[in-house]
Amino acid sequence: MPGARVWFITGASRGLGRAFTEAALSAGERVVAAARDIEPLAEVAEKHPDDLVRLSLDVSDRRAVFEAVEQAVAAFGRLDVVVNNAGGLLYGMVEEATEKQIRDHFDVNFFGAVWVAQAVIPHLRAQGFGRVLQITSMGTGGGMASVGFYGAGKAALDSVSEALAMEVEQFGIKVTVVQMGGYATELFTAGTTTTAPDPAYDTLRARLAEMWGEDAGPDPSTAAPALMELAALPDPPRRLILGGRSFDLVQEMSRARAEQYRDWESLSRMAPG
């Protein structure tokens, strides 16, 4: 892979996507940055006129995704690193969410990421190499009240990405599920769809707000160095938790789940399957 690598990053105009875009450009790489609104990247484009291509893209539109990937390949001749980052948050209790809200959420967070993967794999297979970084969440190991649909979409992407990794490694393509911790990404503001609150859940909602507190998390730019190193590894892991605090939390949740399984082992073994 001579010269600078070519990145294709979705959800590139803000949050983690923008942080990854700026980190790659600062490292001398070339980036095709896709987002619904690419205007926030105007300043970045002025600094890197020869190395950044901006594409307006709604990942929920499968045809548009395939067209955008063709444009991305045409721009720099190949793709080396694909960062499947576009997503949003549906905030609210399971009972409160409308059918449209749920379907729209999965159209972006799950199906959009699948469309990107389907569009890029033929190009990566033809060239015999490539990296796909699937941005999910540290919370995919179990549901959490009020963000259940977000966790469900990311968990589905986790599972599909594990399958994808097994399918495409024979072609020289490496897939890593990047389980992000909490960062100040505007996910809870600009990227959020909120359900109409049912008063029956007011007490739980208040308890969750108290538990989460006011800390929005570290700046997204602090996650970029680890992602850059991950993208450079010759033999990357299939899964990576990105965030020290999140690593500890995931380990704690995993231990609690394992203990619960052991507590009810006798009931599990009553069935022969």
QUIJO-V828992 format. One record per residue. N is the residue number from 1. PHI is phi as a letter, one per 30 degrees, with the letter a starting at -180 (* if undefined). Layout:
# QUIJO-V828992
<<N | PHI> <N | PHI>>
This chain:
# QUIJO-V828992
<<1 | *> <2 | d> <3 | i> <4 | d> <5 | d> <6 | c> <7 | c> <8 | c> <9 | b> <10 | c> <11 | i> <12 | d> <13 | d> <14 | a> <15 | h> <16 | d> <17 | e> <18 | d> <19 | d> <20 | d> <21 | d> <22 | d> <23 | d> <24 | d> <25 | d> <26 | d> <27 | d> <28 | i> <29 | d> <30 | c> <31 | b> <32 | c> <33 | c> <34 | c> <35 | a> <36 | d> <37 | c> <38 | c> <39 | d> <40 | d> <41 | c> <42 | e> <43 | d> <44 | d> <45 | d> <46 | d> <47 | d> <48 | b> <49 | d> <50 | c> <51 | c> <52 | b> <53 | c> <54 | c> <55 | b> <56 | d> <57 | a> <58 | c> <59 | d> <60 | d> <61 | c> <62 | e> <63 | d> <64 | d> <65 | d> <66 | d> <67 | d> <68 | d> <69 | d> <70 | d> <71 | d> <72 | d> <73 | d> <74 | d> <75 | d> <76 | b> <77 | j> <78 | a> <79 | b> <80 | c> <81 | b> <82 | c> <83 | c> <84 | d> <85 | c> <86 | e> <87 | a> <88 | b> <89 | b> <90 | c> <91 | c> <92 | l> <93 | d> <94 | e> <95 | d> <96 | d> <97 | d> <98 | d> <99 | e> <100 | d> <101 | d> <102 | d> <103 | d> <104 | d> <105 | d> <106 | d> <107 | e> <108 | d> <109 | d> <110 | c> <111 | d> <112 | e> <113 | d> <114 | d> <115 | d> <116 | d> <117 | d> <118 | d> <119 | d> <120 | d> <121 | e> <122 | e> <123 | d> <124 | d> <125 | d> <126 | d> <127 | d> <128 | i> <129 | a> <130 | l> <131 | c> <132 | b> <133 | c> <134 | c> <135 | d> <136 | c> <137 | b> <138 | d> <139 | c> <140 | d> <141 | d> <142 | a> <143 | d> <144 | b> <145 | e> <146 | i> <147 | b> <148 | d> <149 | d> <150 | d> <151 | d> <152 | d> <153 | d> <154 | d> <155 | d> <156 | d> <157 | d> <158 | e> <159 | d> <160 | d> <161 | d> <162 | d> <163 | d> <164 | e> <165 | e> <166 | d> <167 | d> <168 | c> <169 | d> <170 | d> <171 | c> <172 | i> <173 | c> <174 | c> <175 | c> <176 | b> <177 | d> <178 | c> <179 | d> <180 | d> <181 | d> <182 | d> <183 | b> <184 | d> <185 | c> <186 | i> <187 | e> <188 | d> <189 | b> <190 | d> <191 | c> <192 | c> <193 | c> <194 | c> <195 | d> <196 | d> <197 | d> <198 | c> <199 | e> <200 | d> <201 | c> <202 | e> <203 | d> <204 | d> <205 | d> <206 | d> <207 | d> <208 | d> <209 | d> <210 | d> <211 | d> <212 | d> <213 | i> <214 | c> <215 | d> <216 | d> <217 | j> <218 | d> <219 | d> <220 | e> <221 | d> <222 | d> <223 | d> <224 | d> <225 | e> <226 | d> <227 | d> <228 | d> <229 | d> <230 | e> <231 | d> <232 | c> <233 | d> <234 | d> <235 | b> <236 | d> <237 | d> <238 | d> <239 | b> <240 | b> <241 | d> <242 | c> <243 | k> <244 | d> <245 | d> <246 | d> <247 | e> <248 | d> <249 | d> <250 | d> <251 | d> <252 | d> <253 | d> <254 | d> <255 | d> <256 | d> <257 | d> <258 | d> <259 | d> <260 | d> <261 | e> <262 | d> <263 | e> <264 | c> <265 | e> <266 | d> <267 | d> <268 | e> <269 | d> <270 | d> <271 | c> <272 | d> <273 | d>>
